[in-house]
Amino acid sequence: MPDFLLEIGLEEIPARMILAAQQELATRVEMLLREARLLEDSALIRSYSTPRRLAVRVTDVITLQPDIEEEMVGPSWKIAWQQESFSPAAAAFARKAGVSVSQLRKVITPKGEYVGATVLRKGESAQAILMAGLTSCIGGLYWPKNMYWRAGKPERFVRPVRWLVALLDEEVIPFSFAGYTAANLSYGHRILHGPEAVTLANASAYEDRLKSAFVLVSPEERRHGIRKALDRVTRTVGGARWREDEELVETVVHLTEWPTVLLGTFETEYLSLPQEVLVTVMRDHQKYFALEDSNGELFPHFLTVLNTEVDAEGQSIIRHGNERVLRSRFKDAQFFWNADQKSMLTERVEMLRNVTFQKDLGSYHWKTEQNLTIAETVSKILADRGKVFDKSALLQAVLLAKTDLTAELVKEFTELQGIVGGLYARTQGLGETVAQAIYSQYMPASMEDAIPMTIEAQILGLVDRIQTIASMFSIGNIPSGSRDPFALRRAGNAIIRILAESQMPLRLEELIAAAGQAQDHVAPFLRERLSFYLRETRQFSYDVIAAVLATGDGDIPDICARCEALTTVRGSANFMAVAAAYKRIRNILDQAKESGMDWSSEEKALLREPEEIALTEAVSRLSAESDVLRQKRAYQQALESIAGIAPEVDAFFTKIMVMTTERPLRAARLQLIETLLSSISGIADFSEIVIA
């Protein structure tokens, strides 16, 4: 079976966009071949990417589709068969189907009788299918940003296309896109190989042939090589290790085609700057890796990943250039750090009047005042529940949290917002609690990031985010589809994570109420973020989440505990039996209410059947047990206790007719199952559980 290769050559793609496009292209090519029945079960799909190319190679491609018989249905039989012969409408259908009229027959469908025919579809060649489908495979790729580059031409792409390769083994598939027709010519490293084309003899030669032209087309191979090179070069500095940074590794993987690593040095005087500043300059601005000792203290060295290979003289020139650029950036940082110390953070609060938070809302001074009001409300709730924290330090942190926006260092290095404020608070003697709260106010920045370590920082993070969400919602800035310019979903995710993982005794609805604005819109938005957290981060199934959230409880740690317990217990047969009975009880009670039935009077004495008595005793026992266990939040034990009454519930519904015509007895039975429903409803709404 032949291999298929597709390569799109481009001008340099932004590193952050490459991986998603690589994966999507592979998916699109696989779907094209699979839907066309051109893939063997043994087929392997491999995708590749560099800054200048996206590629897919598929093994074991079938060269010719198998013929298939297909059933076609035409007009109704009444129209097709008239006066004991086929009508003109039937003849037209036969021509469309490619069969003779004599091959038509009556077919019976759920919609009635129709004329039908069995049609033999001859298989098409893989070349024909690829020729027809590859243009749309490429043109349909999603890019966060597209561009036009040919005047008057319709195609848009992330960057201008410069060549196309499409091979089925050695056979070229000459489809066209963006003014180029696919051939068997690729291109190697722009510097190390030069502008001459690389001829590909066949699809399977792709990786080796490009490697000979100084291009590692596999991101995995580049990643492995970069890590090994970082380790190797780091060993030349005694006692050093490179600071692990997976995100930066991924960035340089997608910035290079032939990566090598170079060691550079900077003056020790810059080590007097906080390492957060030094690492940010190296990492975010220069894509350099920092070196540190076993205690995490920085060495005056850095590692840079080059997209080329040079001799000793070339290394010296490149090293000198990188060191000069870094020295200049460090000098700027040092200057701004020293200049900023001339004004205390407390003196910068008034400066926030000149920093716009949002044009329709006001300045960061206005936002700070709003944050302080919310912080007072939240502090009282937590203090009333016995939560110990430094309220004075918290309020000072809230007051000063945004003041570093006026600092020159943050204006130059915006990534350090919050971090600089915390460092300045520490340097200016405002106390470690204040400094730590300001420093970590933007944590967690992602679903993988840790939440702040201190309670004061956690409260500051909650207050700041809920104020942002509520105020933005109040002026109609609500996320829609993929549009979320103010990153409100990320803020909502952080609120949920802090509440869930800090075990803070603060309910979600209380935090929303403290913000005081747009509550009708904010509440469903944050409930959706809670569902997202439970599903994506905690990996609970959708029906477990729905069952627990149906209780309407906004205590997020408690919600997580109930989801955990329900997930553990739901696999037992007894529990699933009770869940099924729960749905049955709900239906019976709903129907009884709709019929205007009343069962409020005490009629327990009428319950004389053994199954009625057994269930009554089981419900009484369960009510006492489950109340105690729920108060202790021992939800797994409570659910196991609920599951334990499955035999009594099953026997009751097997032998007893609840909706008997005897009104007093029916009322007693309805009252019994309503009490049962109440006893098992406190943890989750079991009617949401999917029962196989």
N, C-alpha and C positions, 0 to 999 in steps of 0.2 A: 504494500500500500504506500502511496506517495505521501510526502510531507508537504504542507502548505506554509508559505511564509508571506507575511505582509509587513512592510516597513514604511512609515511615514517620516520623511526627513524634513526638519523645520529649522527656522532660526531659534535661538535659545528660548526655551520655555521657562517661565518662572518656576522655581523649585517646588513651591508649595502646591502647584497644580498638577505635578507630573504623576504622582502615584495613583490618584483617583482616575485620571485619564487612561493610564496604563491598564488598570483593572477593568474599566468600562469598555475599552477597545477589545480586550480579550473576551469579555462577556458577549459583546455584539457579534464578533466573528464566530464564536461557538454557537450562538443562537441561529445565525444564518446557516451554518453547516448542519446543525442538528435538526432544525425544522425542515431542511431539504433532504433529510435522511442520508447524509453523506459522511456520517461519523461511525466508525467501528466502536464497539464497546471498549476496546483497548486504547482508544485515542487519548493522547495527552495534549493538553493546551498549556503552553508556556508563553508568558508575556515578558517583554523587555522594555527598558527605557533608559535614555540618557537625556541631558539637556537639549540634544539636537535630534532626538528620534523617539518614536513609539513603535513597537513591533510586537507581532504575535506569530508563534510557530505552532502548527498543529500536526501531530503525527497521525498516521493511519486514516487518511482521507479516502473515501470511496470515489472512484473516478466517474462512475455512471450510476445514477439513481436506479433502483430496481423498478420494473414495471409494476403498477398496482391497478387493481380493479376498483372502480368507484361507482357507487350508486347515485344516480341523478334522478331528481323528481321534477316533473314538469307541471303543466296545467291540470286542473281537476279532470277526473275521468268523464264527467258529463260533457265537458267542453272538448276533450280529446277524442271521445268515441261517440259519433253521431251517425244515425241511420246505418247501423251495422258496419261502419268503416271508420278509419281514422280521419279526423278532420284536418284542415289546413294548419290549425294551431298545433296539432300533434306532429305534422310533418315538419313544421318550423322547429319544434323542440328536437326532433330526430336529427335535423341538420346541425343544430347547435351542439348536440351530444356526439356527433360524428358517427351515428349508427343508422342503419336502414329502418324504415317504418315498421318492417316486419319484426324487428327486435324489441319493439316497445311492448310493455305489459302493464297490467293494472297492479298498483301497489296500495296497500291499506296502511294508513298512518293514523295517529290519534286524532288528527284533524279531519279525516275522511278518506275518500278514494281518489287517487291521482294516477296519472300516467307516469311510468318510470322506465329507466333503461340502465343496464350495466355497461359502464364505459371503461375501456382499457386505456390507462394513462401511461404512455411511454416515458420512461425515465430520461431526464435531461443529463447532460454531462456536467461534471463539477466545474469545468471551465466556463460554461455558459451561465451557470448559477452565480459563480463568483463575479463574472463580468457584470452581471445585472445588479448584484447586491452590495458590492464593496463601496461604491460611491456613497450610498446612504449610510453605511456603517461608519464611515469617516465623518461625513457631514453631520450626522446626528449626535456626535460627541458633545457632552455638556462641558462648557468652560465658564468659570466665574466671570471672565471678561473676554470678549471677542474683539476682532478688528477686521476691517476691510483693508486690502492692500492692492487690489487691482481695480482701477477706475472703471466704473460701469459694470463690474462683475458681481454676481450675487453672493458668492461664498464668503462666509465669515469664519474665522478660526482664531485660535489663541495667538498664533504667530504665522508669518508667511510660510507656506509650504515650499520646499526647495527640491524634493525628489520623492519618487514613489517606487517601491519594489513590491512585486507580487509574483510569486513562483509556486507552481505545483510541481514539486521536484525540480527539474531543469526547465520546465515549460513556463514561459512568461504569460501572465494573465494581463493583457494590455488595457485595463480599465483606466479611466481618466478622472482627475479631480483637480480643481484649482489651476487649470492650464497645463498640468503635467500628465503624461501617460506613463503608467507603470512599466518598468523594465527590470533588468537584473543587475543594475548598477547602484551601489550604495557609496557612502563616503566615509573616510576614516577621520582620525583626530585632525582638527583644523591646523594645528601647528606641527605636531610630530609626524604626521603623514602627508600633509599638504593637500592641494586642491584636486589631485587626480582621483578618478573614480576607482572604486573597488568592485571588480567583477565577481558576482556570486555564481558559481557553477551550478548549484542546486540549493534547495531550501535548507537541507540538513547541515550545510557547510557554514551557515550564518555566523554562529558564535566564534568559531575558530578563525574564519576569514576576517572578521572585524577585529579580533584580538591581534592579528598580524598587522592591522592598520592602527594599533594603539587605541582601541576602543573596547572597554569591557561593557558589553551590552546588558549584562545581568546586574541589577541593583544588589542582589544578594552577594554576588562575588565582589562588587565594589565595597559593600558594607563590611564584609569579612576582611578584605584587604586593608581597609582604612583602620579598623580596630587593631589588626596585627601591627600595622605600621606605627600607630600611636603608641602601642606598648613598646615596640622596638626602640623608637627614638626616645621615649621617656626614660628608658633604662640608661641612657647616657648621662642622666642627671641623678646623682646619688641620692637615694632616699625619697625620690619623687614618684608620684603617680599622677596620671591625668585625671582631671575631675570628670567623673562620669556624667554624660549629658546626652541622653538618647535622642532628644529632639534635634540637637545640633548635629549629631551623627547623621540623622536622616536628611538634614538640610544639605550637608556637604556631599552625601551620597548622590543627591539629585543636582548638585552643582558641577559634578565632575564626570569625565569619561575615562580618564587614565590617572587616578589619584596617587599622589605621593605626599609624604609628610615632612615638614621642615621645622626645626627648632629655632626659636628666636629668644632674645633676651631684652629686658628693660631695666632701667636704673632702680636700685633698691630704695631710693628715696620715695618712690611712688607707693611703696608698701605701707607708708603712713596713712594713705587713704583707706577708707573702709573697703574690705574685699568685695562687698556688694557692688560698689562703684567700679572697681577694677574689672570684675568678672563681667559686668554688664557691658562695659566698653569693649572688652575682648570678644565676648560672645555675640552680642546683638549687633554691634557695629562692624566688627571685623571678621566674624565667624572663626575666632581663634579659640582653642581649648586652653584652659588654665591648668597649671601644674600646682600640686599641693603636697604637703607632707602627710604623715599618718594622722595628725591631729587636725587636718583641714586647713592649716596655715599655708598661704600662697608662697610659691617660689617666684623669683624675678625672671620667669621664663614663660613662654607660651608655645603652642603648637599650631601651625597653620597647614591646612590641606590644600595642596596645589593641584591644578588640573593639567599637569604636564610633568615631564621628566627632564632634569637638567644636570649638567656636570657640576663639579665643585665650584668652578668660577661662577657659573650661573646661579648656584645656590647662594653664594656669597652676595651677589647683587640683589637677588630677590629678598634674602634675609634682611639686608640693610634697608631696603625699601619698606618692608613691613615694619621693621623696628622704628623707622622714622615716622611712619604714619601713626603707629601706636603711641609713640612718645608725644606727638602733637596732641592726640586725643587725651592722654593722661594729663598733659599740661593744662589743657582747657578745664578738665574736671577738677584739678587741684586749684586752679584760679577761682572757679565758681564756688567750690567748697569754702575757700577762705573768705570770699566776698560775702557769701550768704551768712557767715557767722556774725557779721556786723549788725544783723537784725535778729532779735529773739523771735521765736515762733509766736509768742504772745503779742508781739508788736505787729505781726503780719495779719492778725484777724481782720483789722479794718481794711487792709489791702484787698481782701476778698470781695469787697464791694465793686471792684473794678475787673473781676474775673467772672465771665458769664457762665452760668450753669446751663441754662437753656433760654433762648431769646424770648419766649412767651411766658416764662416763669420768673426768671430773675437771676441774681448773682449767686455765687457760692456763699456769700455772707447770708443771703436769704435762706439758702439750703441748710447752712449750719444752724441757723435759728430753728428751722423746722426739725432738724435732727435732734436738737436739744430738747424740744418739747416731747418728741416721741420717746427719747431716752428716759425722761422723767417718768412717763407713764409705764414703760416697760420695767424700770427699776422698782417702782412701787409694787407691781404684780409679783416680781421675783422675790423682793424682800418680804412681802406678806406670806410667801410660801417657804420662807426659811432659807433661801439661797444666799450664801455669803459671798460678797464681793465688795470692792472698794468703790463706792458710789462717787466719791469726790474725784478719784482718779479717772473713772469712766467719763464723767461730765467734762473734765478737762481735756481728755482725749477726743471727745466728740467736738469740743470747741476748736481744737487745734488740728483736727484730722486733715483738713483741706488746705491748711496754710502753706504747705510746701509747693502748692501750685504757683505761688508767687516767687519761689526760689529760682535762681538762675540755673542751678544744677538740674532741676526738673525740666526747665524750659529747654535745656540742651539734650537731656537724656530722659525723655518722657516715660520710658519703661520703669524708671525708679520712683514714680509717684507713690506716695505712701511709705515706701522704704526710706527715702530721704527724710521724710518727716519724722519717722521713728528714730533714725540716726541722729538727727538734729536735736530731738527731744532728749535723747540720752546724753549727748555732748553738752547740752545746755542745762543739765542737772534737773530736769523736770520729773525724774523718777522712772524706775524701770517699768512699773505697771503702765504708766502713760505711754512711754516709749514703745513698749511691746504691742499695746493696743493699736497705736497709729501705724506701726511697722507692718502689722499683719492684717490690716483692715480689709484688704482686697482678697484675702484668702477665704475660700478656695477659688482660684482663678479658673479651674476646670473641674470636671467630674473625677479626675484622677488626683487632683491636688489635695493636700491635707487641710483640715479646718484649722482656725487659729487655736493656739494652745491655752490661752487664758480666757476666763469668763468675761473680762472687760472687753477684750478684743472681739469675742463672739457677739456680745451685745452691740458693740459699735458696728460690726459688719451687718447685723440684722437691721439695725436702725437706719443705717445709710441706704441699704438696698430697698427696704420697704418704702422709704420716703421717695426714692427715685422712681420706683414702679408706680406708686400711687399718684405722684404729681404728673408723671408722663401720661398715665391713663386719664387723668382729669382733663387734659387738653387734647385727648384723642390720639395720642401716639401709642397705639396698641399694636403689638406684633401681628402680622398677617402673612400666612403662607411662609415663604422663605424670607420675607422682609422683616428685619428686626434691627434697624439702624442704631438703636440705643442699647443693644445687647440686654434687653429686659429678660429674655428667657434665661440667659446665663446668670443674671442677678437672682431670678426666681429659683434656679437650681441651687445656688449657693445658700439661699435662705432655707430651703428644704434640708439640705445636707447639714447645716449648722444645727438646726432644730433636732434632726434625727440623731446625729452622732455626738452631740454635746450632752444629751440627756437633760437639756434645760427644761424646767417646769413651766413652759410657756406654750400655750395652744396657738395654733396657726390663726384662728379667727381673732384671738386677742391681739396678736401682732398687727393684723390687718386693721382692726378697729382703732388701734393706737395711731395709725397713719391718718385716719379720719377723712380720706378722700377716695372717691370712686370705688367704694367697697363692693358695689354690685358687680363691677367688672374685675376687680382685683381678686376677689375670692375664687371665682371659677378658673381664672388664669393660674393661680397658685395651686389649686386642686389638680389641675392638669399637670403642672410641674411635679407635684407629689406622685401622681400616677407614673410619670416618666421615671422618676427616681426609683420607685418600687420595682418597675419593670426592667429598666436598663441597668441600674446599679446593683440592686438587690436581687435581681433575676427571679422575682416571684411571677407566677403565671397570671394571665389576665383575669381569670375567673376568681382566683384567690383575692386579688387586689379589689375587684368589684365587690366581692362579698364583704370584705372588711370595711371598705370606704362607704358602703351603703348604710352603715351605722351613723355616719355623719360626725364622727369624733375627730377633732382636730389636734389631739395629742399625738404628735408624730412618732415619738419613741414607742408609745403604746400601740399605735397602728403597726409599726414594724414588728413588734413582739407578737401581735396577733397573727400577722401574715406568716411569720416564722412557724408559729404553733400550728396553724391551719395547714401549711405546706407539709409539715411532718406527719400530721394525723390523717390527712385526707385519703391516704392510700389504703386505710383499713376498710374491710368490707362492712363492719358495723357502722362506721362513721358514714359511709356512702349510703347505707340503708336509712340512717336518720336524716341525712340531707334530702333523700328522695321523699321521705315522709314529711319533712318540713315543707316542701313544695306542695305536697298533697293537702296538708293542713291549711296552708295559705289559700289555696284554691277553694277549699270547702268553706272557709270562713268568709272569703270575699263573695262567694255565691250566696251565702246565707244573708250577708248584709244587703246585697243587691235585692234580695227577695223580701227585705223588711223584717227579718226574723229577729227576735229578742231572746237572749239567753243569760241575762244579767242576774236572775234570781238564783238563790242557793238551792240546788236540787241533788246534792251529792248522795243522799239516801236512796235515790232511784238507781244508782249504779250498783247493780248486784251481780252481774255476770263476772265470772272469774277473771276474764281478760280486762274488764273495766276496773276491777279492784286492784289487780296487779299493776296496771298502768298508773292508777291514782297514787298508789304507794311509791312507785318508781319516780313519779314526778315530784312528790313531796320530798323524797330523799335527794333527788337531783337539785331541786331549788336550793336546799340548804347547803349542799356541797358546792355547787357552782358559784353561789354568791360569795362564799369564803375564798374560793380559789381565784375568782375574778378580782376581788379586792387585793389579793396578794400578787396579782398579775401572773399567776401560775396557769397560763392559758393552755399549755399542752395537757396538763392534768385535767383542767376543766373540760377540754374537748374529749379527752379519753373517757371522762365520766359521762359526758353526753352520749358518746358512742356506746357506752355500756348499757344503755336502756333500749338498744335496738331490738332485742328479743321481745320485750314487752310491747314496744310500738308495733312490731310486725304482727304479733299475735292479735293485738287489738284490731288492726285494720283487716286482718284475715277473717276474724269471726264477728266483728261488730259492724252494723250499719249505722253510721253516725246520723244520716238524714232520715231517720225513721219517721213514720207518720204520727207517732205519739208525741205531742208537743212538749210535755214536761220532760220526757226522757231524752228527746232530741236536744232540748236546751241544756240538760245536764251533760250530755256528751260533747256538745259544742263548747261548753264551759271548760270541760276537761282538756280538750285538745288546744283551746286557747291558752290555758295555763301552761300546757306543755310547750307551746310555741314561745311564750314569754320566757320560760326557763332556759331555752336554748338559743335565745336571740341576742344575748348581750355581747357576744364576741364577734359575730358576723351574720350576714344575711345568707343563710345556706341555700336559698333559692337561686343564688347566682352561681353556685358550684355546678360545673358541667359533669354530668353523670353519664358514663359510657353505657 
